Amino acid sequence: MVEHLVLYLLQVTKKVRKGFGSVIPNIEFIPDDIDALTRIFDSKGDEICALILEPIQGEGGIYPLSKEFLQKARELTSETKSLLIFDEIQCGIGRTGHLFAYQYYDVEPDIITLAKGLANGFPIGAMIVKDEFTHIFEPGIHGSTFGGNHLACRVAYETLKVLMTRDILDNVEGLSEYFFRRLYILKSQFSFIKEIRGVGLMIGIELNKPCKEIVLKCLENGLIINCTAEKVIRLLPPLNIDLETANEGLEILQKTLESFR
Ligand SMILES: Cc1ncc(COP(=O)(O)O)c(C=O)c1O
């Protein structure tokens, strides 16, 4: 019998696993589908120790999970006394207009992982654990040469201070609305734009063709964006971006898309 089964809901592409041999055992990858989630908890609930998911998948192509899915995930993990773990490495620290993505969804996990924006790009990673589980993972169990060093922690401290004492989270909400409004207009103008997705300032523009060339052309034109999951243009503007800069970026994007008609 499988004992500590971990369910992983992350769109792990072949590209990411290539060269790493076999995946560690006792992990099952599941789709973002409420019925599939319920079925696996019905059949294997007593074996499951954790469900790990990204509330908004980043590398996978900017796919926000639904609130209903996350509520169900919370309900099922609580019933089976398994851990609900949110990977907020991309979607945390202000991206959604809230400090943590779980606050945007109003669904509280047991563990959150953080990195990237935590120290505004300075290398750091962290894990936040609810009080009741802190005894499982005590100081000393997991070491890292550069993990949690003084400089990185200080940068994270200052980053969080700026994020929480200035109007940055409000800015994310306001500018997000503006970006989505403008991008829906772009969608109506370019038949190769399939879908606009995202939350806050974590935005995906799915095309019906690869976007690598478009991203390179944007760079030539002075706009840094990137392409994920082959056909999704990913916009992750700075959280303190102002309207004027947003307009400038959107105009470069529009002009570049024109040249790919
Ligand atoms: C959602 C997510 N989780 C985990 C990672 C890996 O983070 P790290 O490089 O800090 O190990 C990444 C990196 O892109 C990520 O986007």
PDBQT file of the ligand as one rigid body, heavy atoms in Angstrom, charges set to zero:
ROOT
HETATM    1  C1  LIG A 301       5.863  28.334  -8.937  1.00  0.00    +0.000 C 
HETATM    2  C2  LIG A 301       7.330  28.024  -8.778  1.00  0.00    +0.000 A 
HETATM    3  N1  LIG A 301       7.714  27.175  -7.805  1.00  0.00    +0.000 NA
HETATM    4  C3  LIG A 301       9.023  26.892  -7.617  1.00  0.00    +0.000 A 
HETATM    5  C4  LIG A 301       9.995  27.462  -8.398  1.00  0.00    +0.000 A 
HETATM    6  C5  LIG A 301      11.414  27.149  -8.107  1.00  0.00    +0.000 C 
HETATM    7  O1  LIG A 301      11.883  28.116  -7.249  1.00  0.00    +0.000 OA
HETATM    8  P1  LIG A 301      13.410  28.178  -6.782  1.00  0.00    +0.000 P 
HETATM    9  O2  LIG A 301      14.183  28.520  -8.004  1.00  0.00    +0.000 OA
HETATM   10  O3  LIG A 301      13.440  29.246  -5.746  1.00  0.00    +0.000 OA
HETATM   11  O4  LIG A 301      13.743  26.835  -6.265  1.00  0.00    +0.000 OA
HETATM   12  C6  LIG A 301       9.638  28.328  -9.421  1.00  0.00    +0.000 A 
HETATM   13  C7  LIG A 301      10.669  28.914 -10.294  1.00  0.00    +0.000 C 
HETATM   14  O5  LIG A 301      10.404  29.416 -11.362  1.00  0.00    +0.000 OA
HETATM   15  C8  LIG A 301       8.266  28.625  -9.616  1.00  0.00    +0.000 A 
HETATM   16  O6  LIG A 301       7.869  29.456 -10.565  1.00  0.00    +0.000 OA
ENDROOT
TORSDOF 0
